[in-house]
Amino acid sequence: MVWHRGELGDPGSLDPHKATTLIESNILAELFEGLVSHNARGEIVPGVATSWTVEAGGVVYHFQFRDDAKWSNGDKVVPADFVYAFRRLMAPETGAPYANILYTLKNAEKINKGELPVEALGVRAIGDTCLEITLEHPAPYFIAQLAHMTAKPLHERSIKEYGSDFVRSAHIVTNGPFMLKDFTPNDRLVLDKNPYYYDAAQVALDSEIFYSLEDRSAALRRFMAGEIQSYNDVPLDQITFVRSHLAEAFKVTPSLGSYFYAFDTRHKPFDDRKVRRALSMVIDREFLAERIWGTTMDASYSFVPPAITGYETPSMVKWKDMNPYEREDEAKRLLAEAGFGPGKETLEVEIRFNNSENHRATAVAVADMWRVLGVDTRLLATDATSHYAFLRERPPFDVARSGWFADYPDAQNFLFLAESDNKGLNVTSFSNMTYDGLMDDAQSESVPKRRSAILHRAEALLLEEQPYLVLLTYRSRNLVSPKLKGWEANVLDNHPGRYISIAP
Amino acid sequence: MLRYFLSRLVTAVPTLFVIITLAFFLLRLAPGGPFDSERALDPEIAANLRRIYRLDLPLVQQFWLYLQSLAHGDLGPSLHWRDFTVNELFAKALPISVKLGTLAMLVAIIVGTALGLAGSLRDNGLGAHFVDGAALVGIVLPVFVVAPLLQLGLGLSLHILPVGGWNDGAWQNMILPVFTLALPQIAVVARLMQAALRDVLTKPHIRTLRAFGMPGWFIHVHALRAAFPPVVSYLGLAAANVLTGSVIVETIFGIPGMGRYFVDGALGRDYTLVMGTVIVVAVAVVLFNLGVDLLLAWLDPRVRVESRPQ
């Protein structure tokens, strides 16, 4: 039984400490199992750890290990494998791009910046059955973070023997339900069932083959021909055809991703929240979602997408239920107060975006919607790398397209994008002491309900201030053969092969 | 002939050096770097990565180090496919692209010549009109239209051939991409051959053959050698077209050749990968042109005489 999976590209690396993309995350989840993992519905379930306890006000965790967890060479998976992996992740010489995801571990950031030795990391093996992890501060999302690809264990002996070549199919030792058989870049990556996996008896697939299919239209044809049984995108210009001909196979699911425009709040006139709010109010998000994105996106009035367990309904902009005419009047009034409009200065805005058909169409539509306010809008498209380099360097700009997908399902993973000290990711340069204070309060709050309430207040404040003009919430788009059993839609768009079987 | 070959080869070396130098520095002028993606890296982590890949050194020093590696045949590590070196990537991809390109060129020459020959048998005959029409279609239809049409027709509707994939070079998987790549070249070769044959067939030595009562097919075959030089002159350009066309064909058919590296490397600022592809393409173009010149010299002794130092 073989699952032929189409993916949008190749993994850049199979080393969990060098990986950065969703494609890599999907493959690494098949190869390596962390202390916890995701089930078919994207929920956290025990992995190598069977259970855990939390002590010292939510800062110290003890993980009990299953005694039948093994590596693909038959070695036992022990807490020391995690200690080794976490220390390697934080060691500066590893150059792990996403080491900061686990800065929640005690001393992790200092180690990663070369200020402390790796031995200072808050991770300790207690014999062969228990792992102790100490955090910098309470983090209710920590267990979810442990399912991230950066938190996988590594087989120390094989890395010491083969160095960076440990990822080759001839050398790699993994502990997940599958093991690497072969990888030809640009062609296919073959995974075989791992006979040493503790739950191997329940794994129905013999193999999974990932195909790197960048051309969405060609992938659609291969799916229709039955050459692949799943693909995680569709060509948006053929969405009507897909909906009418492949309705049963086309799965559109809410996702934990936000599509937004970022204002440069450092400069006039975008340092004025009245201007930002006015520009936000007149945008017809439903039009963008339905007409531009073919209902493969949802209109968004919150910064945090819905469907985060424990956060429930996100805060919404206050003007959500106003009708379009009321919104327009209010927006004109706000702009006039800010010194723009009839008889006053004309507001000029330049929208920067990474070039793609839909980003362009979105920007054109937004520019058209702003016309009712008398705004003179220019569009500036560059290739993706140039666009992101621009956002990194951050010279003055007006408005730039951006977006965010959650690393772990928690509101904090969105709201931290507006923290003053988040120099790398806060592309708006928004700085608000009250907001920062609320985020700090949420960080030190260990009671989930109280923490959630604080985060809701922070989100409401963010929506009042509008440094980010949220437009849409992403939805995942999958083509899934009806023959594929056990595939379940979920907000993480996570589909482990462990739960999949294929009908004849 | 050997002297001619060697002199051409020696002049190619400075050309390659200039290409490599220009490519290296122009590439760095493009905004952004290999670690710029939707998710910005922590500045200190990004600096750490630049140090690991020695991208923090002055540009001239990086260039010198690159040249040193190149002298040892080392194209460096890929910055996107981080588990592989560029040499390793090319070792797998280049033979596939060469196989695909060679087959496409062979098909173009054989089918194009045959069509040109058929079209030249009678001026304004059915054959000539057919070749003209077919050639026009072949030239006008872009690869990105032909490929999906073939996939839809022969793959999806009739189930005769696979829609895509390489499948370790199985012949079924090669037919559609080879034909797609060859089609525009078939068209050009057919028209060139047809025109050249018509011209040759009016020459005095052909009239002499006719006067001796030789059969038509014999005369045409005899005229072929004289009609080949214009076609051969085009082959260098055809090979370059096949090379660039392979980017689209390999992407649409999901073939693990060099094509994807051209685009992905450039868009992702994978400096070493782009430099590797530039070098491979430059060497290929130099070799194609050299091969064409040698073939022309073999076919037409006048070329050898003209190229000889006076």
Interface residues (C-beta under 8 A of the other chain):
Chain A: D10 G12 S13 L14 D15 K18 T20 P92 E93 G95 A96 P97 A99 N100 N112 K113 S164 V167 R168 T184 P185 N186 D187 Y211 S212 L213 E214 D215 S217 A218 R221 R222 M224 A225 E227 T382 D383 A384 T385 S386 Y388 A389 F390 L391 R392 S402 G403 K423 G424 L425 V427
Chain B: A30 P31 G32 G33 F35 D36 S37 E38 R39 A40 L41 D42 P43 E44 I45 A46 N48 L49 I52 H80 W81 R82 D83 F84 L89 K92 A93 A147 P148 Q151 L152 G155 L156 H159 P162 V163 G164 G165 W166 T251 I252 F253 G254 I255 P256 G257 R260 Y261 L267 G268 R269
